[in-house]
Amino acid sequence: MRIVRFVTGKQSRYGIVEDGVVREIQGDIFGKFVVTDRTHSLKRIRFLAPTDPSKIVGVGLNYRDHAEEMKLQTPDEPIIFLKPSSASFPHRGRIVYPKSCSRLDYEAELGIVVKRTARAVPVEKAHRYILGYVCFNDVTARDLQRQDGQWTRAKSFDTFAPFGPWVETDLDLSDAPIRAFLNGVVRQESNINNLIFEVPYLLHFVSTVMTLYPGDVITTGTPSGIGPMRPGDTIEIEVEGIGRLSNTVVAQS
């Protein structure tokens, strides 16, 4: 099932995507809801970020090939960082290239959407706390990351956390290819079965550090092939079984 958040008129709504049509739902996507008879064309809606997270928890260096690419050791436990909720951004939105940045990178990732409040969740129960999965672009000001020696500023500008286009509640975690396309050309290509730390363990690990709330997102790291984007570029993140997240890059005015 694909749960999408969108705007019609001046109101934000949730719906279920089926065969190019969005069927509005009533109720709580994190609990009980019903599908109504009201429909919209998927081509005509304005997408919103699928949830309104209190926080986005990133995981660094979670593919061996990316660790090698960055000339860093494979970690013994997940390396986590935060992106603020203000960085959340939807499918089809415009990523803003900051004036203070000289290199802006894409990072294709799978995102985990939290379903219910989670604290110190055992690995074997992690699936009960997951609503579903999204395509995620961990946009990074690479020059500022290197300059600062830590990741907060480089990862936190407004528009630096596009995710969507919707939440896919059913995904085969044993085999889901992931790709990044820059202007239609494949720049990253891997499979989420190459993760060093798998999805259940990541939710367990993060929830032992901080309480997770419904709608929060955990990103799972990026494979090798990261690279720069420029104003005018179109960047697309695809996870087979979910769909494709598409954004354009514009210069800061």
N, C-alpha and C positions, 0 to 999 in steps of 0.2 A: 504494500500500500504506500502511495506517495502523498504526503501531507504538505500542502503549499500554503503560504501566507501571502496575501496580496491585497491590493487596494482597488475598490470600485467606487466611483464617486469620491467621497471624502472619508469613507469608512474602511478600516482594515478588517479582513475576514480570513478565515481558514477554509480550505477546501481539500477535496480528494481529486487527484489527477487520474483521469481515465480516458484513454483514446483521444487525446487532444482537447478534452473538455474538463473544466473544473466544476465539481459539484460542491456547493457550499455545505458546511457542516455546522451544527449547533452543539454546544457543549464544550467540554474541556479536552483538548488534544492529549493532555497528560493523564486523563481519566476516562470518563464516559462521554461519548458524543454520538449523534445520529447524523446521517447523510440526508440532506433535504433534496427537493426537486429543483431548486434554483441552480442554474448552470451558467457558465461563462466560457467563452473561447479562450484557450490557453494563449493564443497569439495576441489577445487584446488586453489582457490584464497587466497591471503594473506590479511586478514582484516586490516583495519585502524580504528581508532576511527571515528565514523560516521560523526562528525563535528570537526572543529578546533576552539574551543571556545576561546573568549577573556578572559573568566572567567567562573568558576563553582561556583554557589551559593548553599551552603548546608543549609539545615533546620534541626535543632536539636530538639529532643524530640517531634516529631509530631505524635507519637502513645502513647496512655495512658499506655499500658502495658510496653513499653520501659522506660517511665518516672518512673514507679514503679520499674522496674528492676534496674535502676540506682539510686533509692532512691532520686528522685528529684521531685519537684512540677510540675504539668502540667502548661505550660506557658499560660499567658493571650494573648500573641501575638507571632508570629513566632520568634524563635531564629535563626538568620542567621549567617553564616560564609563563608569564601572564601577558595576554593582550587585553586591553580594556574593552568593555562593552561598547564604548563609543566608536570603536574601530569596525564594528559589525556593518556589513554591507551586502546588498542583494545581487542576485543574478541580473545581468544587463545594466548594472550601475557603472559609473565612471570612476576608476581609481585615480586619485589625484597624486601627481608626481610633485613632491615638495620642492620648493626653491632651495632648501638647505641640503638637499640630497644630490649626489652626483652619480650614484648607481642604484637603481631600483630593480630588485629581483623578484621573480615569480618562484613559488615553491608549491608544487602539487601535493595535496595531502587528502587523506580520508579524515573526516570529522565524525566524532561520536556525540550524539545528542542525548543528554541525561533526561530520564523520564520522571524520576522522583527523588526526593531528598536522600542523599547518600553520604554516609559517614562510616569509614572503616569497613567497607563491603568486602566479604570474602570473595576470592577469585571465582569459586564455583557458583556464587549467587550473582555475579556481575550482570548477567543477561537480564535479570529482573529489573535492573535500573537503567536500561538502555531503551530509549524510544525508537531510535533508528540512526541513520547515517547520512552524511552530506558530503558533497565535494567541497574542498576548502582550498583557498589560496593564501598561504602564509606570506603575504607581501612584506618584503624586508628592504630597508635602506641599508645596503650592504656596507657602504663606506662609513656610515655612522655606527654600525655595529662594530666594525674594526676600530674605529676611532675611540669609541666609548669603552671598549673592553668588556661590555656586557650588552644585554639585548633589549632593554626596555624601550629606549627612544626609537631604535631602529624598527621595532615591531608594532609601534603603538599609534602611529598617525591615524587620523580619521581616514576611513576607506581601506585600511590595511588588513581587513579580515572579511573578504567576500566569502560567503558560503551559501550553499543551496544546490540546485535551484529549488529543491524541496527536500523533505526528510523521507528517505526510503526506509520503511520499517522492516523489510525483509531483504537481507543481503547475505550471500554466501561468502563467509569470511575465509574459506579455504581456498578461494580462487576468484580474485577480482582484480583484473588489470587496471592500472592507473597510469594516466598520461597527461602531459601538458602540451598544448598546441600554441605556438606563438605565430600569429598571422597565418594559421592553417598548417604550419610545419611542426611535426612532432619534435619536441625538445627534451622531454622526460618520458620514460617508459619503463614500468616495472610492474610488480604485482604485490598486493598487500600481504600475500603469504610470505613475503620476504622481510616483514617487520622483525626487528630484533626482539622487542617486547610486544606481545600480542594484545588485542583489544581487551579481553577480560582482565589481564594483569594491569594494564594501564589504568582502568577504572578503579581497580583495587588500590593501586599504588597512590594515585592522586587523592582518593577519598580517605586515605590514612593521613594525608597532610592537611587537607582542607575539606570542609563540607561542600558538597555539590548540590545544586538546586535544579528543579525542573527547567529545562531550556538551556542550561549551561552546555558548553561545547568543549570537548577534549580533541585536539588535533594530534595526529599520530606520527608526524614526521614526514620528511620528503626523501625521495630517492635521488640518485645522482642526476646531473643534467641541469641544475639550477643555472639561471642566466638572467641577463638584464632585459628590462622593458624600457620603451621610450614613448613619449607622447605620440598618439596616433596608432599605437599597437593595439591589437586585439589578443587577449590572453584567455585561453579556455582550459579548464581542468575537467578531466573526464575520469570517472570511476565506473567501469562496466557494472551494470546492475543498478546504478543510480541514475546516471545521465551526464549532462555536460553543463558546467558553470561557465558563463561567458561574461567577460568584462572588457571595456576599453580603457585606455590610459590617456589622461589629459594633463596638461601642464597646470600648475597652480597659478591662478590668476592674481 
